[in-house]
Amino acid sequence: MRAIRPPPPPKATRMETIVIVIIITLLFTTLAGVGIVFWLLKLRNPGAAGGPSASGPRLQVSVGDGRVRELPLPKRGELTVGRDPKCTLAVEHHLVSRRHARIVAEGQQWVLEDTNSSNGTFLNSRSIMRMPLSLNDLIEIGPARLTVVGLHAATPLPATPPRTPQPGPATGGAQASASRQLFGNYVVVRNLDEGGFGKVMLAQERNGQRLVALKLLSTNDDYIVTKFRQEGAIKLDHPHIARIYDTGEVNGRLYIAMEYVEGVSLRKLIGDRPMALDAALIIAGQMLQALDYAHRNKIIHRDIKPENVMVGPQHGVKIIDFGIAKVLSTVTRTRDGMMIGTPQYMSYEQAMGQPVTPGSDIYSTAIVLYELLTTNVPFAADSPLETIKMHQQARPMPPRKLNPAIPPEVEAAIMRAMEKDQSVRFQGALEFAAALNCPLGQPLPDIMATTISRQSLAVRNELGNAADLQTRAPMAISSNQRTQPVLRVESGPRRGQVITLAPTQVIGRMEIDPADGTISRQHFRLEKQQNNYIICDSSTYGTIVNGTRLQSGAVYPLKHGAQIQVGQTVLIYEYHG
């Protein structure tokens, strides 16, 4: 008999095949989608545990909310910090500018750069413009604290093509090179500020040592050109007003060479706490002395605000930017629809579009003093127009409601200076100063001079342009001009105490802070050599001088104003030998 074969298995129908293909396709699509989502999440948080950047060069970031996050240092491009939501690290705080600072990869290192912020970028407690980063560096930007971790000397960066040297400003017939950028008779040192109508540069006279702030105009707008020429024509000679040295035109570009003020703007001295009354009244008194001089010379500033008041450790106040000043002996027109002044600080009559008088500057100065003593301006709204309306209609809150420590007579003088009726205000700047009981003629308190000195940028030849530029840093000068060397305790439980120095002396825990175990019993030694002192570290935990950690056994020369950090205490070396 023929064997009976079992029937073959039934063939899958065409429909079943299609279903199987669809299922397999959906499975692979789902897996691919999960992979893409995971990859995108890693891009948003590359420092997460297990990621490739977890052990690489990065920043540990805290913005005061108790949380710590990590950001990788960029291998290419830049990491930006600011209030702008588009920044890599967005920090919403009034002390943070929209684009405050950035970190860029250059060659084999990372560089921190302040991008013309209002309140400064601090590296290891010192204000910087541009500095390379090292392991454990602390960056402070408003409330944000960024600590550099995972960075080693051998950390490689991808090769970066060399930057092509940018041509300097117009040279006015002189040939500029990468090592000597010129503008007419001035050697450019660095940029100071830049805006829509021009820029300001630090420069040095080619035929002398004098530094100037060189203002260059970048617009042909008739109104702005007229105001620029008017500012250059204002010749005021007062110790609390920045002087105009020179004006002119180079290759069709207008410029003003004015006094370079070594210090910081008053805006940078306004923090989260009211300023000490004695310091605020000294600053207000110097401002009012300068305005009295300007008013007697028939000039009204019209834009008094903290940004236009520079403060230096040695010279005190310098009022700058008379660019929209009104010269009383001439007819000054106002462009249609353009407000003159800054809304928070403009006077009632400016807000109403009425003629200004010297009382307008007094009104604005009162607002500045109000802010120094309370950290708030009396009129502020979400829009400039609403702020202007408040000047027109509202009465300011008495400052003692915000700071009860303000004396009643100071509050009364501030409120009178902000009266909307000019006939009720003080009729002269010095009358206002007398009502405030400003201590005219006194220098800034030592502690404020030291604070300003710390925040001031040192004058250095950053661009390599001015071969004979002497590097220097602003130094605080004590009001009593100490002729005996001392260490002044700047922080900690013994703040304000003074340690008088012998020709050779060892300083340690008992002299500084007996409760601080990070201060050695014989922490460092001071020795007088010729006309100054040297310091030598002999501690366990180290000594930091002007931001630099001393090597054990190495000596370091001190200069007046030097900052010495030991443990949790900061000392200031003062000596005018």
C-alpha positions in Angstrom: 0.0 0.0 0.0 1.1 3.5 -0.7 2.1 5.4 2.5 -0.2 8.2 3.4 1.7 11.5 3.9 0.4 13.9 6.4 -1.0 17.0 4.9 1.4 20.0 4.7 0.9 22.8 7.3 -1.5 25.5 6.0 0.3 28.5 4.4 -0.2 31.8 6.1 -2.7 33.9 4.3 -1.7 37.2 2.8 -3.6 39.1 5.5 -1.8 37.3 8.3 1.5 38.2 6.8 0.6 41.9 6.6 -0.4 41.8 10.2 2.9 40.3 11.3 4.9 42.9 9.4 2.8 45.7 10.9 3.4 44.4 14.5 7.2 44.0 13.9 7.3 47.6 12.4 5.4 49.0 15.4 7.7 47.2 17.8 10.9 48.6 16.2 9.3 52.1 15.9 8.4 52.1 19.7 11.9 51.0 20.7 13.5 53.6 18.4 11.2 56.3 19.9 12.1 55.3 23.5 15.8 55.5 22.5 15.3 59.0 21.0 13.5 60.3 24.1 16.2 58.9 26.4 18.9 60.6 24.2 17.0 63.9 24.3 16.7 63.7 28.1 20.4 63.1 28.4 21.0 66.2 26.3 18.9 68.3 28.6 20.7 66.9 31.7 24.1 65.6 30.5 25.4 65.6 34.1 22.9 63.1 35.3 24.2 60.0 37.1 25.6 57.5 34.6 26.0 60.1 31.8 29.3 60.5 30.1 29.7 64.0 31.6 29.1 62.9 35.2 32.8 62.7 35.9 34.0 65.3 33.4 34.6 69.1 33.8 31.4 70.6 35.1 29.8 73.2 37.3 27.9 72.5 40.5 25.1 75.1 40.5 23.1 76.5 43.4 20.7 79.4 43.0 19.6 79.7 46.6 16.7 77.3 46.5 18.5 74.5 48.3 18.9 72.4 45.2 22.3 71.6 43.5 22.4 70.8 39.8 25.3 70.2 37.4 26.1 71.7 34.1 28.9 70.4 31.9 31.6 72.9 30.8 31.2 73.5 27.1 33.6 71.7 24.8 32.7 74.1 22.1 30.7 77.3 22.0 29.6 79.0 25.2 27.7 78.5 28.4 25.7 81.7 29.2 24.2 83.0 32.5 21.6 85.7 32.8 17.9 86.6 33.3 17.2 85.8 29.6 15.3 82.5 29.5 17.4 81.6 26.4 20.6 81.5 28.6 22.1 78.1 29.5 21.5 79.0 33.1 18.6 81.4 33.5 18.6 83.1 36.9 15.6 85.4 37.6 16.9 88.0 40.1 17.2 91.8 40.1 21.0 91.6 40.5 21.4 89.5 37.4 21.6 91.2 33.9 19.7 89.7 31.0 23.0 88.3 29.6 25.3 88.6 32.6 28.3 86.3 31.9 29.5 83.5 29.8 32.0 80.6 29.9 33.8 79.7 26.7 36.3 77.0 25.7 39.6 78.5 24.5 42.5 76.2 23.6 43.2 73.9 26.6 41.2 76.0 29.2 37.8 77.5 30.0 37.5 81.2 30.4 34.9 83.1 32.5 33.9 86.5 31.0 31.6 89.2 32.3 29.4 90.5 29.5 29.0 94.1 30.6 26.7 93.2 33.5 25.3 95.8 35.8 26.4 94.3 39.1 29.5 92.4 38.2 30.7 88.8 38.0 32.8 87.5 41.0 35.4 84.8 40.9 36.6 83.7 44.3 35.0 86.8 45.8 36.8 89.2 43.4 35.1 91.2 40.6 36.5 90.1 37.3 36.2 91.0 33.6 37.8 87.9 32.1 39.7 85.1 33.8 40.6 81.4 33.2 38.9 78.9 35.4 40.6 76.4 37.7 39.5 73.5 39.9 37.3 74.5 42.9 36.9 78.1 41.6 33.7 79.7 43.0 31.7 81.9 40.6 29.1 84.2 42.1 26.4 85.9 39.9 23.6 87.4 42.0 22.2 84.5 44.1 23.8 81.9 41.9 26.9 80.0 43.1 28.8 77.9 40.5 31.7 75.7 41.7 34.1 74.2 39.1 34.6 70.4 39.7 36.1 67.6 37.7 38.6 69.9 36.1 42.2 68.7 35.9 45.3 70.2 34.3 45.4 67.4 31.7 41.7 67.7 30.7 41.8 67.9 26.9 39.7 70.3 24.9 39.1 69.9 21.2 41.4 71.9 19.1 40.1 75.4 18.6 41.1 77.3 15.5 43.1 80.5 16.4 41.0 83.6 16.4 41.7 86.1 13.7 42.8 89.3 15.3 40.0 91.9 14.9 41.0 95.2 13.5 41.1 98.0 16.1 39.1 101.2 15.9 39.8 103.8 13.2 43.4 104.9 13.5 43.2 108.4 12.1 46.3 108.0 10.0 48.3 105.8 12.4 48.7 102.2 11.4 47.1 99.7 13.9 48.4 96.2 14.5 47.5 93.3 16.6 49.8 94.6 19.3 48.9 98.3 19.1 45.4 99.4 18.4 45.1 103.1 18.0 42.4 105.7 17.8 43.9 109.1 16.9 46.2 110.0 19.7 45.0 107.2 22.0 46.0 103.6 22.6 43.1 101.3 23.2 43.3 99.2 26.4 39.9 97.5 26.6 36.2 98.0 26.1 34.3 99.4 29.1 30.7 99.6 27.8 28.7 99.5 24.6 25.2 100.7 23.7 23.0 101.5 20.8 24.6 104.8 20.0 28.3 104.0 20.6 30.8 102.6 22.9 33.2 103.6 25.7 36.8 102.3 25.8 39.6 102.6 28.3 42.5 104.2 26.5 45.9 105.8 27.2 47.3 108.9 25.7 50.0 108.0 23.2 52.3 110.7 24.4 51.7 110.3 28.2 50.6 108.0 31.0 47.1 109.5 31.5 44.2 107.1 31.2 40.9 108.2 29.6 37.4 106.9 29.0 37.1 107.3 25.3 33.4 107.7 24.2 32.8 107.0 20.5 29.6 107.9 18.7 28.1 105.3 16.3 25.1 107.1 14.9 24.4 110.0 12.5 21.1 110.8 14.2 21.0 114.7 14.3 19.5 114.8 17.8 22.0 112.4 19.3 24.9 114.1 17.5 23.8 117.5 18.9 23.7 116.1 22.4 27.1 114.5 22.0 28.7 117.7 20.8 27.0 119.5 23.7 28.4 117.1 26.2 31.9 117.6 24.8 31.5 121.4 25.1 30.7 121.2 28.8 33.8 122.2 30.7 33.3 121.6 34.4 36.2 121.4 36.8 35.1 119.9 40.1 36.6 117.0 42.2 33.2 115.2 42.1 32.6 115.5 38.4 34.4 113.5 35.7 36.3 116.0 33.6 36.3 116.3 29.8 39.9 116.3 28.5 39.5 116.4 24.7 36.9 116.2 21.9 37.2 115.7 18.2 36.6 113.6 15.2 38.7 110.8 13.7 37.8 109.4 10.2 34.3 110.9 10.6 33.7 109.4 14.0 33.1 111.8 16.9 34.8 111.1 20.2 35.0 112.5 23.8 38.1 111.8 25.9 37.1 112.1 29.6 38.5 111.3 33.0 38.7 107.6 33.6 37.2 106.9 37.1 38.8 104.0 38.9 36.0 102.6 40.9 32.4 101.2 40.5 29.1 102.7 39.8 26.8 103.5 42.7 24.5 100.9 41.3 27.0 98.1 42.3 27.0 99.4 45.9 23.2 99.0 46.3 22.6 95.6 47.7 19.8 93.7 49.5 20.4 95.7 52.7 20.2 99.5 53.3 23.5 101.3 53.1 25.0 102.6 56.4 23.7 106.1 57.1 27.1 107.7 57.5 28.3 106.3 54.1 25.0 107.3 52.3 25.2 110.8 53.6 28.8 111.3 52.6 27.9 110.1 49.1 24.8 112.3 48.9 26.8 115.3 50.2 29.5 114.9 47.5 26.8 114.5 44.8 25.1 117.7 46.0 28.4 119.6 46.1 29.0 118.6 42.5 25.4 119.6 41.5 25.7 123.0 43.3 28.8 123.7 41.2 27.1 122.6 38.0 24.0 124.7 38.7 26.1 127.8 39.5 27.6 127.2 36.0 24.1 127.1 34.6 24.1 123.4 33.8 21.4 120.9 34.9 22.3 117.2 34.6 18.7 115.9 34.1 19.6 112.2 34.5 20.9 111.7 38.0 20.7 108.0 38.8 23.0 105.4 40.4 24.5 104.4 37.0 25.7 107.9 36.4 27.5 108.2 39.8 30.9 106.5 40.0 32.5 106.0 43.4 36.2 105.3 43.9 38.1 104.3 47.1 40.3 107.4 46.9 38.3 110.2 45.3 34.8 109.3 46.4 32.0 110.4 44.1 32.4 111.4 40.4 29.2 112.3 38.5 29.4 111.2 34.8 27.4 111.5 31.6 26.2 115.0 31.1 25.0 113.9 27.6 21.5 115.1 28.1 22.3 118.1 30.3 20.5 121.3 29.8 22.6 124.4 29.4 20.5 127.2 30.8 22.0 129.9 28.7 20.9 128.1 25.4 17.7 126.8 23.9 17.6 123.0 24.2 15.1 121.2 22.1 13.5 117.9 23.0 12.8 115.4 20.2 9.1 114.8 19.8 7.9 111.8 21.8 11.2 111.3 23.5 11.4 111.4 27.3 14.5 113.0 28.8 15.7 111.1 31.9 15.2 107.7 33.4 11.6 107.0 34.6 12.4 105.8 38.2 14.6 108.8 38.8 13.1 111.6 36.7 11.5 114.6 38.4 7.9 115.5 38.5 8.3 118.3 36.0 10.2 116.0 33.6 7.3 113.5 33.9 4.9 116.3 33.1 6.9 117.6 30.2 7.5 120.9 31.9 10.8 122.9 31.9 13.5 121.6 34.2 15.3 123.6 36.9 18.1 122.9 39.3 15.3 121.6 41.6 14.9 118.7 39.1 18.4 117.4 40.0 17.6 117.8 43.7 14.4 115.7 43.3 16.4 112.9 41.5 19.2 113.0 44.1 16.5 112.5 46.8 15.3 109.4 45.0 18.9 108.1 44.9 19.3 108.7 48.6 15.9 107.1 49.3 17.2 104.0 47.4 20.5 103.9 49.3 18.7 103.9 52.6 15.8 101.5 51.8 17.0 99.5 48.7 13.8 100.6 47.0 12.9 103.5 44.7 9.7 105.4 45.7 8.1 105.0 42.3 8.3 101.8 40.3 5.8 100.0 38.1 5.8 97.3 35.4 6.0 99.8 32.6 7.8 103.1 32.2 4.5 104.9 31.4 3.0 103.6 34.7 6.1 104.8 36.6 5.9 108.2 35.0 2.2 108.4 36.0 3.2 107.6 39.6 5.6 110.6 39.5 2.7 112.7 38.3 0.0 111.6 40.7 1.3 109.5 43.7 3.0 110.6 46.9 6.1 108.6 47.9 5.9 106.3 50.9 7.9 107.8 53.8 11.3 106.0 53.8 11.1 105.3 57.6 8.3 102.9 56.9 10.8 100.8 55.0 13.8 101.5 57.3 12.9 102.7 60.8 16.6 103.4 61.5 16.5 106.5 59.3 16.5 109.6 61.5 13.3 111.7 61.3 15.1 114.8 60.1 16.7 112.8 57.2 13.3 111.5 56.2 11.8 115.0 56.3 14.5 116.4 54.1 14.1 113.6 51.5 10.3 114.0 51.4 10.6 117.8 51.0 13.1 117.3 48.1 10.5 115.1 46.3 7.7 117.6 46.6 5.9 118.0 43.3 5.7 121.8 43.8 9.2 123.1 43.0 8.6 126.2 45.2 8.3 123.9 48.3 11.6 122.0 47.5 15.0 123.2 48.6 16.1 126.1 46.5 19.7 124.9 46.2 21.7 121.7 46.4 23.7 122.8 49.4 20.5 123.7 51.3 19.4 120.1 50.8 22.8 118.9 52.1 22.5 121.1 55.2 19.0 119.7 55.9 20.4 116.2 55.7 23.3 117.2 57.9 25.7 115.7 55.3 29.3 115.6 56.6 30.8 117.6 53.7 34.5 117.2 53.1 34.8 113.8 54.7 36.2 110.8 52.8 34.3 107.5 52.5 34.3 105.3 55.5 37.2 102.8 55.5 34.9 99.7 55.2 33.2 101.2 52.1 36.5 102.2 50.5 37.7 98.6 51.0 34.5 97.2 49.5 34.9 99.5 46.4 38.5 98.6 46.0 37.6 94.9 46.0 34.9 95.4 43.3 37.1 97.7 41.1 38.7 96.2 38.1 42.5 96.4 38.1 44.0 98.3 35.2 45.9 95.8 33.1 47.1 95.8 29.6 44.7 93.0 28.6 45.0 93.5 24.8 48.8 94.0 24.8 48.3 97.4 23.1 49.9 99.9 25.5 53.5 98.8 26.1 54.1 101.4 28.8 50.8 101.0 30.7 51.5 100.4 34.4 49.4 97.7 35.9 47.7 98.8 39.0 44.6 98.2 41.1 42.6 100.8 43.0 43.6 100.8 46.7 41.5 101.9 49.6 43.0 104.8 51.5 42.1 104.9 55.2 40.6 108.1 56.4 43.3 108.6 59.0 46.1 107.8 56.5 47.7 105.2 58.8 51.5 105.6 59.1 51.8 102.5 61.4 51.3 99.1 59.7 48.1 97.3 60.9 45.9 94.4 60.0 42.2 95.4 60.1 39.8 92.5 60.8 37.1 92.8 58.0 34.9 89.8 58.9 34.1 87.4 61.7 33.4 87.9 65.4 36.3 90.4 65.8 35.3 92.6 62.8 36.6 96.1 63.1 39.4 95.3 65.4 43.0 96.4 64.5 46.2 94.4 65.0 49.2 96.6 65.2 52.3 95.1 63.6 55.8 94.8 64.9 58.8 94.6 62.5 58.6 90.8 62.7 55.4 89.2 63.9 53.6 85.8 63.8 49.8 85.9 63.5 47.6 83.0 64.3 44.3 81.7 65.8 44.5 83.6 69.1 45.0 87.0 67.4 42.2 86.4 64.7 39.5 84.0 66.0 40.2 81.5 68.8 37.0 79.5 67.9 38.1 78.9 64.2 39.9 75.5 64.1 40.9 76.1 60.5 43.3 78.9 61.6 46.7 77.5 62.8 48.2 78.7 66.1 51.1 80.2 64.0 49.3 80.7 60.7 51.6 83.2 58.9 54.6 85.4 59.6 55.0 89.1 58.7 58.4 90.7 58.3 59.2 94.3 57.4 61.7 94.6 54.5 62.7 98.1 53.5 59.6 100.2 53.4 56.9 97.4 53.4 56.0 94.0 54.6 56.2 90.4 53.3 54.0 87.5 54.3 55.0 83.9 54.6 52.5 81.1 55.1 53.2 78.4 57.7 49.6 77.0 58.2 47.9 73.7 57.8 44.9 75.0 55.8 46.6 77.7 53.8 46.5 81.5 53.4 45.0 83.4 50.5 46.3 86.8 49.5 44.3 88.9 47.0 42.7 85.7 45.7 45.9 83.7 45.4 46.8 80.8 47.7 50.3 81.1 49.0 52.7 78.2 48.7 54.0 77.0 52.0 57.3 78.7 52.8 57.1 81.2 49.9 57.1 84.9 50.6 54.7 87.4 49.1 55.1 91.2 49.2 52.1 93.1 50.6 50.8 96.5 49.5 48.3 98.8 51.2 44.8 97.4 50.8 45.9 93.7 50.4 43.2 91.2 51.3 44.4 88.3 53.4 42.0 85.4 54.0 42.6 82.8 56.8 40.0 80.3 57.7 36.7 82.2 57.8 38.2 85.6 58.4 39.3 88.3 56.0 42.1 90.8 57.1 43.0 94.0 55.3 46.6 95.2 55.4 46.9 99.0 55.8 50.2 100.9 55.7 51.2 104.3 54.2 54.9 104.0 54.8 
